[in-house]
Amino acid sequence: MTAPSTATSALPVAGFPPAAVTAAGEPAVSCRNVTVRFVTDRRTVTALENVSFSVEKGGFLSLLGPSGCGKSTLLRVVADLVSPTHGQVNVLGMTPQDARLKRSLGFVFQDAALLPWRTALQNVELPLEVGGAKKLPSGAPTPRELMKLVGLEGWEGSFPHELSGGMRQRVSIARALLGGPRILLMDEPFGALDEITRDRLNEELRRIWQETGTTIMFVTHSVYEALFLGEQVLVLAANPGRVTELVDVDLPRDRTLKIRETAPFVSIAAELRELLGRGV
């Protein structure tokens, strides 16, 4: 199944900051010397060691690295799902816990994790029922508006088994955007999809990012996905997870998949692959 195409709009979505908003003073996310250690009966594992970086407000940061480099752990630190052993994390001028409690964060996992007995629209509405917030903040987009934003207008009454994998992930993105979070955290959401669907959703995600102005942190193993999506790419090394380099992506803001065939894209991709080779 494929969802109907949606035209790109230059207008910001109600309930989200204008897409033109960029860093002004304090960054959206700042990590300073963050270390995460997991202690078991058998040993201590250092997942992250002295990780420092920042993401500007309205920015798009791709997290790229081999398995075991702590990409998902780092995302969970920002989301207040994992506590750092050492270091400081600042999210929108708050602690991660305060940002979570203020519903400033949205999270998209690798699996869409939709409830099979609920329609697509009902799955988007779910956080209102389980999160204690009975109504949306003033001006926030409604579930139906979010379904339209992700290109699923007309599919609101469909059940998950009636949707393709890509469409189910669009539903999960709409659900994560409910309430107008200022930061969207995405943990390899397209990793299990076929290449054609993944490419389409990469373009859709760039459109959603530009329309909403939401700060996005996106975990991926793919050099091409990290580069196409991100305005910056944080390259991580493994064992323990640590920063190799933060690479600024000098590519046009408006991108189509054809940009992957251009000389600047190929050049930056080669740089990223070389950086990945250092951290294996």
C-alpha positions as CSV (number, residue, x, y, z in Angstrom):
1,M,0.0,0.0,0.0
2,T,1.1,3.6,-0.6
3,A,-0.2,6.7,1.0
4,P,-1.4,9.6,-1.2
5,S,1.2,12.1,-2.0
6,T,1.3,15.4,-0.1
7,A,2.3,18.8,-1.4
8,T,5.1,20.5,0.4
9,S,4.0,23.6,2.3
10,A,6.2,26.5,3.2
11,L,3.9,27.5,6.0
12,P,4.7,26.4,9.6
13,V,2.3,23.9,11.2
14,A,0.1,25.3,14.0
15,G,1.4,24.5,17.4
16,F,5.0,24.2,16.3
17,P,7.7,26.9,16.1
18,P,8.2,28.5,12.6
19,A,10.6,26.5,10.5
20,A,12.8,29.5,10.1
21,V,13.6,29.6,13.8
22,T,17.2,28.7,14.5
23,A,19.5,28.9,17.5
24,A,19.1,31.9,19.7
25,G,21.3,31.7,22.8
26,E,20.9,28.4,24.5
27,P,21.0,25.3,22.3
28,A,18.1,22.8,22.2
29,V,20.3,20.0,23.5
30,S,23.7,20.2,25.1
31,C,25.8,17.3,26.5
32,R,29.0,17.9,28.3
33,N,31.4,15.0,29.2
34,V,28.5,12.5,29.4
35,T,29.6,9.0,30.5
36,V,27.2,6.1,30.9
37,R,28.2,2.9,32.6
38,F,26.0,-0.2,33.1
39,V,27.0,-2.3,36.1
40,T,26.0,-6.0,36.2
41,D,27.0,-8.9,38.5
42,R,29.7,-9.9,36.1
43,R,31.2,-6.7,34.8
44,T,30.9,-3.0,34.2
45,V,30.2,-1.9,30.6
46,T,31.0,1.7,29.5
47,A,28.4,2.6,26.8
48,L,29.4,6.2,26.5
49,E,32.6,8.0,27.6
50,N,33.0,11.8,27.8
51,V,30.6,12.6,25.0
52,S,30.2,16.3,24.3
53,F,28.1,18.0,21.6
54,S,25.2,20.5,21.2
55,V,22.2,20.8,18.8
56,E,20.9,24.2,17.9
57,K,17.2,25.0,18.2
58,G,15.4,23.8,15.0
59,G,18.5,21.8,14.0
60,F,18.6,18.3,12.6
61,L,21.4,16.1,14.0
62,S,22.1,12.6,12.6
63,L,23.9,10.2,15.0
64,L,26.0,7.8,12.9
65,G,28.3,5.0,14.1
66,P,28.8,1.2,14.2
67,S,26.9,-1.1,16.5
68,G,28.0,-0.8,20.1
69,C,28.9,2.9,19.9
70,G,26.0,4.0,22.1
71,K,23.9,5.9,19.6
72,S,20.6,4.6,21.1
73,T,21.9,5.1,24.6
74,L,22.7,8.7,23.9
75,L,19.2,9.3,22.6
76,R,17.8,7.7,25.7
77,V,19.9,9.9,27.9
78,V,18.4,13.0,26.2
79,A,14.9,11.4,26.6
80,D,15.4,10.8,30.4
81,L,15.1,7.0,29.8
82,V,18.8,6.4,30.9
83,S,20.6,8.4,33.6
84,P,24.2,9.4,32.9
85,T,26.9,8.2,35.3
86,H,28.8,11.4,34.9
87,G,28.5,14.6,32.9
88,Q,25.8,17.2,32.3
89,V,22.8,17.1,30.0
90,N,20.7,20.2,29.2
91,V,17.5,20.0,27.2
92,L,15.8,23.3,26.3
93,G,17.4,24.9,29.4
94,M,16.1,22.1,31.6
95,T,17.1,18.7,32.9
96,P,16.0,15.9,30.7
97,Q,13.5,14.9,33.4
98,D,11.9,18.4,33.4
99,A,11.8,18.4,29.6
100,R,10.0,15.1,29.6
101,L,7.5,16.1,32.3
102,K,6.8,19.3,30.3
103,R,6.1,17.0,27.2
104,S,8.8,18.8,25.2
105,L,10.1,15.5,23.8
106,G,8.7,13.1,21.3
107,F,10.2,9.6,20.7
108,V,10.0,7.4,17.6
109,F,11.3,3.8,18.1
110,Q,12.7,1.3,15.6
111,D,9.3,-0.5,15.6
112,A,6.1,1.5,15.1
113,A,4.6,-0.3,18.1
114,L,1.0,0.4,17.1
115,L,-1.9,-1.3,19.0
116,P,-3.5,-3.7,16.5
117,W,-7.1,-3.2,17.8
118,R,-7.0,0.6,17.4
119,T,-7.3,2.5,14.1
120,A,-4.5,4.7,12.9
121,L,-6.2,7.8,14.3
122,Q,-6.8,6.1,17.6
123,N,-3.1,5.1,17.8
124,V,-2.2,8.8,17.3
125,E,-4.6,9.8,20.0
126,L,-3.3,7.2,22.5
127,P,-0.9,9.6,24.4
128,L,-3.8,11.7,25.4
129,E,-5.4,8.7,27.2
130,V,-2.3,7.2,28.9
131,G,-0.2,10.3,29.6
132,G,-2.6,12.1,31.9
133,A,-3.2,15.0,29.6
134,K,-6.9,14.9,28.6
135,K,-6.6,17.7,26.1
136,L,-4.0,19.2,23.8
137,P,-2.1,22.4,24.5
138,S,-3.7,25.5,23.0
139,G,-2.9,25.8,19.3
140,A,-1.3,22.3,19.1
141,P,-2.2,20.3,15.9
142,T,-5.0,17.8,16.3
143,P,-4.5,14.1,15.6
144,R,-6.3,14.5,12.3
145,E,-4.0,17.4,11.3
146,L,-1.0,15.3,12.2
147,M,-2.3,12.5,10.0
148,K,-2.5,14.9,7.2
149,L,1.0,16.3,8.0
150,V,2.5,12.8,7.6
151,G,0.7,12.1,4.4
152,L,-2.0,9.8,5.7
153,E,-5.2,11.9,5.2
154,G,-7.9,9.4,4.3
155,W,-6.4,6.5,6.2
156,E,-7.5,7.5,9.7
157,G,-9.9,4.6,10.1
158,S,-7.5,1.9,8.9
159,F,-6.1,-0.7,11.3
160,P,-2.3,-1.4,11.4
161,H,-2.7,-4.7,9.5
162,E,-4.2,-2.7,6.6
163,L,-1.2,-0.4,6.4
164,S,2.2,-0.9,4.9
165,G,5.4,-0.8,7.0
166,G,6.1,2.8,5.9
167,M,2.6,3.9,6.6
168,R,2.7,2.4,10.1
169,Q,5.9,4.4,10.8
170,R,4.2,7.5,9.6
171,V,1.5,6.9,12.2
172,S,4.2,6.5,14.9
173,I,5.7,9.8,13.8
174,A,2.3,11.5,14.0
175,R,1.8,10.1,17.5
176,A,5.2,11.3,18.6
177,L,4.4,14.8,17.3
178,L,1.1,15.0,19.3
179,G,1.2,18.0,21.6
180,G,3.8,19.8,19.5
181,P,7.0,18.6,21.1
182,R,10.0,20.9,20.5
183,I,12.4,18.0,20.1
184,L,11.8,14.7,18.2
185,L,14.1,11.8,19.0
186,M,14.2,9.0,16.4
187,D,15.9,5.7,16.9
188,E,16.5,4.0,13.5
189,P,12.8,4.3,12.6
190,F,13.3,3.3,9.0
191,G,15.9,0.6,9.4
192,A,13.6,-2.4,8.8
193,L,12.0,-0.9,5.6
194,D,12.8,-1.6,2.0
195,E,15.0,0.8,0.2
196,I,12.3,2.5,-1.9
197,T,10.0,3.1,1.1
198,R,13.0,4.3,3.2
199,D,14.0,6.8,0.5
200,R,10.4,8.1,0.3
201,L,10.2,8.5,4.1
202,N,13.6,10.3,4.2
203,E,12.2,13.0,1.9
204,E,9.0,13.1,3.9
205,L,10.9,13.6,7.2
206,R,12.9,16.5,5.7
207,R,9.6,18.1,4.7
208,I,8.0,17.5,8.1
209,W,11.1,19.0,9.8
210,Q,11.0,22.1,7.7
211,E,7.3,22.6,8.2
212,T,7.3,22.1,11.9
213,G,10.6,23.6,12.9
214,T,11.1,20.8,15.4
215,T,14.6,19.9,16.5
216,I,15.4,16.4,15.4
217,M,18.0,13.8,16.6
218,F,18.0,10.8,14.3
219,V,20.0,7.5,14.9
220,T,21.1,5.5,11.8
221,H,23.7,3.1,10.6
222,S,23.5,4.5,7.0
223,V,26.0,7.1,5.8
224,Y,23.6,8.1,3.0
225,E,20.6,8.5,5.3
226,A,22.6,10.4,7.9
227,L,24.0,12.8,5.3
228,F,20.7,13.3,3.4
229,L,18.7,14.0,6.5
230,G,21.1,15.9,8.8
231,E,22.3,19.4,8.9
232,Q,25.0,18.0,11.1
233,V,26.3,14.4,11.6
234,L,27.7,13.3,14.9
235,V,30.1,10.4,14.1
236,L,30.6,8.0,17.1
237,A,33.2,5.4,17.7
238,A,32.6,2.1,19.6
239,N,33.9,0.3,22.7
240,P,33.4,2.6,24.4
241,G,31.0,5.0,22.6
242,R,32.8,8.3,22.1
243,V,32.7,11.2,19.6
244,T,34.9,11.0,16.6
245,E,33.8,14.2,15.0
246,L,30.8,16.5,14.5
247,V,30.5,17.2,10.8
248,D,28.6,20.2,9.4
249,V,26.7,19.3,6.3
250,D,27.2,22.0,3.7
251,L,24.3,21.1,1.4
252,P,21.2,23.0,0.4
253,R,18.3,23.1,2.9
254,D,15.9,22.0,0.2
255,R,16.9,18.5,-0.9
256,T,15.7,15.7,-3.1
257,L,17.2,12.3,-3.4
258,K,19.0,13.4,-6.6
259,I,21.4,15.3,-4.4
260,R,23.0,12.0,-3.5
261,E,24.5,11.9,-7.1
262,T,26.2,15.3,-6.7
263,A,29.9,15.9,-6.1
264,P,29.4,17.7,-2.8
265,F,27.3,14.8,-1.4
266,V,29.7,12.1,-2.6
267,S,32.6,14.1,-1.1
268,I,31.0,14.4,2.4
269,A,29.9,10.8,2.3
270,A,33.5,9.7,1.7
271,E,34.6,11.8,4.6
272,L,32.0,10.2,6.9
273,R,33.1,6.7,5.8
274,E,36.7,7.6,6.6
275,L,35.7,8.8,10.0
276,L,33.7,5.7,10.6
277,G,36.8,3.6,9.8
278,R,38.7,5.3,12.6
279,G,36.2,4.3,15.2
280,V,35.6,0.6,14.5
